[in-house]
Structures are given as structure tokens and as C-alpha cells.
Amino acid sequence: MTGSIHKFAVCLAMAGMLAACQPEPPAPTETSESAQPKGKAEKATEDLSGCAPASFNGRARMGTPVDQIDATGPDGRRVIRPGQMVTMDYLAGRLNLVVDGAGNLTRAYCG
């Protein structure tokens, strides 16, 4: 019985030493995307020249119902609704329109 207690104590000590050797996760930096809240105006500043007609002004269209936006890129357009899963494929000429729950534009970007 004493031998099994001794083995248990040794295993417990080794587990503690191994846990102490684990690296700490990096602290979030100010430049990380998750640390910077993005407002509607900041999101609209992305360059849309490769995927939207020259007449489309993303910043001016923020808050507009997506049904009233007729812009389409050379590779089409995609409307992304809250909680909707989207593929990660990148099409430089595709106009992505992100909308809120009411269907109003909150972000426009190429890809």
C-alpha cells in the first residue's frame, strides 16, 4: 500500500512539473482584430475598386436596405446575413454585402 501511495505522489509531482513547462498564451495586442471594435464607418473604408462599380459608395450606403442596392461586382455579389455560414473562397471581383438582422448594409468588401 505504501508503494502505491509513493507511486501516486511521484506521478502527481511529475504532472505538476509538466504543467509548469507549458508556454503561456500570448497577450492580446492593440493591433489584433479582436481588440479593435469596428464601427460602421470604419468598415466601409475598404477599397471596393476591384469589385464594385465606380458609382457604388459603400460608406454612403451604410444602413441602406440591401434590396435597394443594385451594385454587383464582375464576379457577382454575395449578401451575408447574421449567423450565415460563408465559404472562405476568395474571388477578387465579388462584392460581399454584410447586412444586419433588418437587412440593412453594415459592411461592403471585395472577395
N, C-alpha and C positions, 0 to 999 in steps of 0.2 A: 504494500500500500504506500509506503514511504517513497518507493522508487517511482510510482506513477504520479505522485504529487510533485516530485522533483522534476520529472519529465514535463509535466504540465507547466510548472513555473519557468522552466528553460524555454519552452515553446512560446509562452506568453511574453517573456523578455525579448526573444528574437522578433516576435511580431511587432513589438513596440519600437525596436531599433529600425526595422524595415519601414515602418510608417514614418519615422522621423527623416528618412532619406528621400522621401518624395518631394519633388520640387513644388514650390508654391506657384499658384496660377498667377500670370501677370496681372498687375493692377490696370484697370481701365484708364486709358489716356484721354486727354481732352479732345484729341483728333479722331477718336473712334466714332464710327457712325452711330452707335447706340447712345453715346454720351451727348450727342448734339441733337436736341429736338429740332425738327424741321417744320417750319411754318409753311402755309400755302404759297406765300410769295417766294420763299427761298427755293421750294421745289420746282417752281415754274421757270426758274432761271436757266434750266438745262438747255443746251444747244439743240434746237429742233431742225436745223437747216438740212440735215440729211434725210429726214423722214416726213416732213410736213411741208405743205405748200407755203410759199413766201408770205401769203396773206394770213396764215394762221399765227396768231399771237397767243401763246399759252398763258402768259401772265394775265392778259386782258380777259381770257376765257374762264379763269378760275371761278367756280361757283355756278357756272352755266350748266343747265341740264344737258347731259351727253346726247340726248335725242336731237338737240338743236345744233350740234356741231357736225358739220359736213366734211371736215378735213379727213383725208386719207393719204397715207404715205405710198411710195412706189411699190412697197411690199405689203400693202394693206394696212389695216388698223386692228387693234385689239382693245376691247373695253374690259377692264379688270374691276370686278365688283368686290366688296368687302368679304373676306374669307374665301374667295375663289382661288383654287389652285391654278397655277400657270406653269407652263413648261419653261425651262431655262435656256431654250434655244435662242440665239441672237440673230436677228435679221436687221441689219443696219437701216434698211428703208422702211421698217414697220413703225407706225405711230402707236404707242401704247397710251391709252387714256384710263387713268385710275379715277374711280368715282366713289362717292360716299354712299351711305345707305339710301339716301334720297335720289341717287342717280346724278348728282352734281359733280362736275370735274374738280378733282383735288390735286392732280398731278398729270403732266404730259411728258413723255420721254421716248427716245428712239430705242429700238431694239426689239 
